[in-house]
Amino acid sequence: MRIIDVHGHWGPWPFHMDVGDVALNLELMDRYGIERQIVSGAEAVVYDAVAGNAKLAEVLQEQPRLHGYAVVNANRLERSAEDLKDCLSTGRFVGAKIHTTYPGVGIGSPLMADAFDMLNEVGVPLLLHTWGTDVALLPGMLATRPNLTVIAGHAGGDAWREAARAAVECDRIYLEHCRTVTDAGRIAFARSVGVPMEQFLFGTDSTLIDPCVSLGVIRDAGFTESELRKVLSGNALRLFKGLADNG
């Protein structure tokens, strides 16, 4: 069964761990049968979005199994908007990524609203780091931005109930459940409140976290084989047109 990881990373992190080399991405993908992975550059996430995106672009040219998210820094939106267009023009980037914690821009902030406006014009999927109850703001924000689709990275984190309800309210919110703490029943709850199968995606947070954690969560979720095909790859292929275009 095909597996596409929609939440990966490339590059070294400012933590006590040796996970910087692209060889590790490929080793973990091979170990767990992950066909392709969409990654953001660690440097772009935690420090310099433009410089980190540029370094990732060089890696992507040599790694056909990897695709990129261009990280957007809402604090420097005009420069990030230019950079996003440059990244997308390479054909190797298929979406945008915004982290809320490192740049200190919450979902409900005016800066995030401006970033959403820009991304609505560009029309590519956004992987958004979500952690906390402000994930409940997303349906309202997307109501006036019809061209924007948001992947709720970590499915709200500790606010997974709020994230599930948000996904029920808006069919352009996708849930991706990777995280370090595997609270029992997260996916079961999302299904119980009516999140459609088409709004689940598979992500790992690799190389920060070994993919076995997310694979275990999916294994224990009770999906049928046809449902697994959607969650593990089908929904991603439908959402990210560039994946099909790039083999």
N, C-alpha and C positions, 0 to 999 in steps of 0.2 A: 504494500500500500504506500502511495506517495506521501511524503511528509515535507511540508514547507514551513519553515520557522520564520515567523513575521516579526520577531523581537530578538535580534542578536546584536552583538557589538564586535568591533575590531579595535585593537590597539591597547596599550598599557593603561592601567588605572592607577590612581594615587593611593592604592591600598597595598597591604603586605601580601601580594600574590603575584605570581609570574604568569600572566595571561596575555602578553602583548603580541605574540607572533601569530600571523595568519595561519601558520601550520597547525596551531591548536584548534582554530575554527574548523579546519578541514578534518583533523583527526576526530573531533567529537561528532562531526556530521557523519563521517564514515562509521563510527562506532555504533551510532543509533539509527542509521538509515535515513538521515535527513538529506533530501535531494538538493534543496536550495535554502538559502538563508538571507534575510534582509537585515542589514546591519547599519548601525550608526557608528561614527568614529568616537572613541572614548574622549579624545582631546576636544572634539567638537562639543561634546555634551558637558564636560566639566570645566572647560577653560576658554577656548577660542573657537567659535563655531566655524568661521571662515577658513582658518588655517587647518583645523581638523578635517573639514570637508574636503579640502584640497588634497590632503594626505590620503584620505580614504579613496578619492577618485583615482589616484595612481594605483592603489591596490586592486580596485575593481577592474581595471583594464586587463589585469593578469589573472583574474579569478572569475571565470564564467559562472561558477555556482553561487557566487555572492552577488547581491544587489544592494543598493544603498538607499538610506534615508539621509537627506540633507538636513542637518540640524539648523533650526531657526532660533535665533536669540531675539526675543521680543523687546529687549532693551535697546537693540540696535537694528530696528526693523527694516529701515531703508536699505542698509548694507546687506542684511540677510535676504531681503527680497531679490536683490540683484544676484546674490550668490546662489540662491535656490534655482533661479532660471538658468544660470551657468551650469549648475550640476545636472539639471534635468536635460539639458541640451546634449550631454554626453551619451545619453541612452542607457546609462548604467545605474542611474538613480530612479527610483519608482515612487517615491513619496517624501514626506517631510517628517521631522521629529522635533518635538518640543518637550524639554524637561522643565518642570515647574520649580523644583527645589534649588538646583544649582544657580540659575539666574535670578531666583527670588521673585518669580512672576506667577502668581496664583491664577487659577482658572477664572475667578471673578474679577480680576483686575482690568482696568481700562487698556493696559498694554496688551493683554491677551485678546481682548476684543478687537484691537487693531490688527493683531497677528491673524486672527480668524478671518477678518475682512480680506486681508491680503491672500490668504490661502483659498478662500472662496473664489477669488478671481482666477487663481492658478488652476484649481480644480484637481489637485492630487490628494490621495489619502494622507491623513495625519496620524502618526503614532504619538499619543499624548501620555506623558507620565501622569498617572492619576493615583493619588493617595490621600484619602480623606473625603469628608462629606460634600466638598464642593463639586465632586463629580456629578451631583444632582443638578447642577446648573447647566449641564451640557444640552439637554433637550431644548431649553429656551434659547440658548445661543445658536443652535443649529436651525431653529425655526425660521430665522431671517437670513440664513446662509445656505441656500439649497444646493450649492455645488460642493459643499464640504462634507466629507465623511471622516469620522474620528474613530480610531481604535483606542479604546480605553486600556492603556498599558497597565498591567497588574490588576485589571478589572476593579479599580477603585482601591486596591490594597486592603486596608482594614475596613473600608466602607464598601465591601462587595455587595451588600444588600442594596445600598443606594445606587450602585452602578448597574445592577440588574434591573432595577425599576426604571432607571434612565433609558436603558436599551429597549425596554418595552414601550416607552413613550415615543422613541424616535428610531426608525429603522436604519438610520445612518450612523448609529453608535454600535460598534462591535466590541465584544468582550474578549480579552486575551488574558489568561489567568496566571501567568508566571509570577512567582514570588518566592522568597526564602521560607516563609512560614505557610505550610500547606493546610490551612484551616479546612477541616472536614465539611463537606456539604455545600461548598460554594457553587459548584456547577449545578448540583441538584436543586439548590434554591433558585438559581436563575431560570432553570427549566420550569420549576413549579409556579413561578410568577408569570410565565408566558414568553420568555425570550425565545424567538424563533431560532431554529437550528442554523439558519443562514447567517446569524449574527455572532457565531462563535469562531474564533481563530486560534491557531496553535502558536505559542511563543515560548521561549526557553530562558531568556535573559543570559544566554551563553555569550561570552565565555565567563561571565561573573559567576554563573550558577551552572552546574552540570545538567545537561538536558534530561538526565534520568528523572529529575524531580518533576518536571512538567509532564513527562511521559507517564509517570506514575499517577499523576492527578487525572490525566485523560483516561488511563486504563481503568481507574476506579470509578469513573463517572457513569458507567453503564450504557455507553453509546452502542447502538447497533452498528453493524458493519457499514451500512449505507450512510449512517450519521457520521461515522468516523471518517469516511471519505470526504465529506463536506468540511468537517472540522480540521482535519490534518492537511488538506490541500485544496479541495474544491472551492471553498469560499475565498481563499486567498487568490486563486487563479482568476476568479470572477472579479475580485476587487482590484487587483493589481494587473492592469492590462499589459504592463511591461514585462511581466514574468513570461507570459505566453509568447511575446514578441522576441524574447531573448533566449528561447529554447529551453 
